[in-house]
Amino acid sequence: MATPIILDTDPGIDDTLATLLALASPELDVRAITLVHGNTRVLNSAKNIITLMSILEQQIQYSAESGAEDSRKFSTSHPVIAVGVYHSRPYCKGTVNTFRHTGAEKPLESEQVFADYFHGIDGLGELHTTHPEFTPSDWQSLIQAEKAVVADVKAHLHTNSLPAKPRLFTTTSRPAVEEILHQLREAPAHTITIVAIGPLTNLAQAIRREPATFSRVKRVLILGGAIDVPGNTTPHAEFNFLADPHAAQIVLQASHGFVPGEVGAAARAKAVSEGNEAPVHVTLVPLDAAEQSSKIPYSIYLMHLLPLTTPLSRFTSTIMAYAYDVCIRRFGVDYMAVYDAFAMSLVVDLTKSELTLAEDGWSAEGMGWSSQFMDVRVETEGTLTRGMCCRDRRVGPNRVWPGNAHNVEVIVAGDHKRFLNRFMERVFDVVLEQVQ
Ligand SMILES: [Ca+2]
């Protein structure tokens, strides 16, 4: 059975590539996609994910018409996208302010930052302005969840036939936090993995609202933070942790008292079956592992991706061209690091690994991953260090922070070749070297 995941994301160019890898991987059942501020505003995140899903629908049709070998590709998951609903609230002087509640629009407490310097204002390298042919004309009606469902039902009653084009996704009027809690509540305890590749505001709000329900998660896998390496946005901070340091701290704190192995799992199962809170298995993929191992060289893009002419490749080549331009001109490097997609490759491997967790982490033979458990906390107030990861390196019982330690499983190494080969093969059918 495929591993069920909830994807919490702020698309974002590398988020888009990560989502493609998830949807191209039959080991994963992407149950829900929830949206958050970060690279861009949350409504842009919704527009971008709807755009991606529409492109994939075109790609599936294109593959069917051209007799592709793998007819199921990209269609094994049918995620629900949490687009939320419009709300109205009284504003000054009798006017009414209407806003859409899709997912967290801003960080819990700190000043908002976007990554438009890398992803463009719209999150996809200004795609919607420079290449409007990729933007589905009905994207706005698609996020009118309830109306869209009603329209489909009416059409069905009237014509007594199914809606002409089955969609690859559905939408829900539940905003992100409600959808996350809904999925965790409905599924058996400890079966759903949350994959968080944006700022952690939605997850922190879900923990605050219903900690016991959140404890039903099997694992929270986060792309974020920098432990022993420089940040990518400030000297000490990785973007997702900088964008909402308070939320990052809350989610890492959910690992407080986590005990790896069977004894810990039994205790958590008992607590959750009694409706209580339990420590959460938090796995962090920091820049330490992601920076070096998630690169897609510009030469690979030029040689293998740019010449492709499928609906999907034309879309991805357009957004990747924007990112490569930033990498080359602004950063002076001839590659793009796609952290989010790299983290998704770990999610795929976790469905294969039968290794059980040991106290000091695990390593997956032949897959290149290794992890260590660490007490990691996040600086929330520093003027120069906001979003910095602070690891307790001290030893001895009197030198640790009071109480049970945070116990975050930190990925310290991954295999670049394995990631790159898998990504190219699964998403674009480009075989560099075979990967299992
Ligand atoms: Ca992201």
Residues whose N, C-alpha, C, O or C-beta is under 5 A from the ligand:
A	BS01	CA	D10 G12 D15 I197 G198 D340
